[in-house]
Amino acid sequence: MEFVSKLQEVFTANTDVGNQQQMQVYMRNLFHFHGIKAPVRKQLTKELTTEHKPFLQENIRAVVTKLYNLPQREYHYTAMELYQKFSNKKYELKDGRFFTRMITTHSWWDTVDFLAKHVFGKYLLQFPEQKRKMLDYYSENDNMWLNRSAILHQLSYKNETDEVELFKQCILHKESEEFFIQKAIGWALREYGKVQPEAVLNFVKTTKLKELSEREAIRRLV
């Protein structure tokens, strides 16, 4: 696949050994890196994307799959960003399974949070009839990253946030000992608090949350 091969050539040529080590340590050595910082990576990708736009429009899922099979983390970032760019508001019903695999592959907060907000959340706006089925699957799953995605999927909704759903997800997971779940609850509530502060304060006051979740939820409200 020419686009992927060229991207590999460009990223390899721009490998920064100094950044490589720092990035791998920051990500707890869970992933390999070329050491390309986001602004540089996005500029390099933009140039190739412009050149291969028609191909990407027709083959974005195949490209994403190829990129996700590569070891360096920069390819995973690029894959999810390209997928969001070429699929936004044009998702197919079957994409639910596709991005669920993305969320559960090479999972860590840096990819999961982007996919939850910019892909899963937008997909449910396009296919609201899938909302209950998918949220139940995500929230009841043993995979913590799917749980986190269910909590965070409304981050960009603002006044369109389904308050009942948000509070339901927080209550479902409020007893979790997982740091990333506690943090997600606090983050989701804090974001909603930007548009409905009284509702969030009242929810926190009447719901026994973990200390981290509560602290994060009201950090900018008190």
Secondary structure, DSSP 8 states (H G I E B T S, - for coil): -HHHHHHHHHHHHT--HHHHHHHHHHTTT-SB-----HHHHHHHHHHHHHHTHHHHHHHHHHHHHHHHTSSBHHHHHHHHHHHHHHHTT---TTHHHHHHHHHTSS--HHHHHHHIIIIIHHHHHH-GGGHHHHHHHHHHSS-HHHHHHHHHTTTTTGGG--HHHHHHHHHHHTT---HHHHHHHHHHHHHHHTT-HHHHHHHHHHS---HHHHHHHTTTT-
